[in-house]
Amino acid sequence: MAIVLMVSEEGTTKAYTLTRSPIIAGRSQSCDIILYNVLCSSEHCQFVLTESGQAKVMDLGSTNGVSVNGSSTLHCKLFLGDEIYMGDAKAWLDDAKMTFQEKQVHSKDTALKRHPAKPVIKLPPLSKNEKTGKLLASGPSSKEAKSNPHKTSTAVRNVRKARAIINKKKES
């Protein structure tokens, strides 16, 4: 039905329906969302729907920036539960009038399922004899570093052994 952006400032909350046309927020009287906050620029940011129906926010070069969930951003997709701050004004997506598909598009869980993280390389578990207890990131001890700074760590040797085992399995 509709993607609605709720904007709360100085105790009042207003609803704005997002469309494919940019909705500009700022202190200027020509903005679609007029903010009265001195921390906001005259044209602070804009909200828009992409062709796929995903809501986005884009900073328009504001002095104090836009933050989503506490992180400054120049532009990002918006999801249900996100808190957008423009100075002291707070905005969020309201799911009351969203269709099932719109809720799915703006669900963080759905976004994660669409782009799952893929492991870089799958290594078989090391045998008991190959386990050393040393971490790869820990690096050599101070004695090892002084005696031979180019010495290969045990953890690196174990990874190389595991890769060799994988390659042998692939060949046979």
GIHUMO-V231477 format. One record per run of one state. SS is the DSSP state (h for helix, s for strand, l for the rest). FROM is the first residue (numbers start at 1). TO is the last residue. If there is no record, write none. Layout:
ss=SS from=FROM to=TO
ss=SS from=FROM to=TO
This chain:
ss=l from=1 to=3
ss=s from=4 to=9
ss=l from=10 to=11
ss=s from=12 to=17
ss=l from=18 to=22
ss=s from=23 to=26
ss=l from=27 to=32
ss=s from=33 to=34
ss=l from=35 to=44
ss=s from=45 to=49
ss=l from=50 to=54
ss=s from=55 to=59
ss=l from=60 to=65
ss=s from=66 to=68
ss=l from=69 to=70
ss=s from=71 to=73
ss=l from=74 to=74
ss=s from=75 to=77
ss=l from=78 to=83
ss=s from=84 to=86
ss=l from=87 to=88
ss=s from=89 to=94
ss=l from=95 to=99
ss=h from=100 to=105
ss=l from=106 to=107
ss=h from=108 to=114
ss=l from=115 to=135
ss=h from=136 to=138
ss=l from=139 to=141
ss=h from=142 to=147
ss=l from=148 to=153
ss=h from=154 to=171
ss=l from=172 to=172
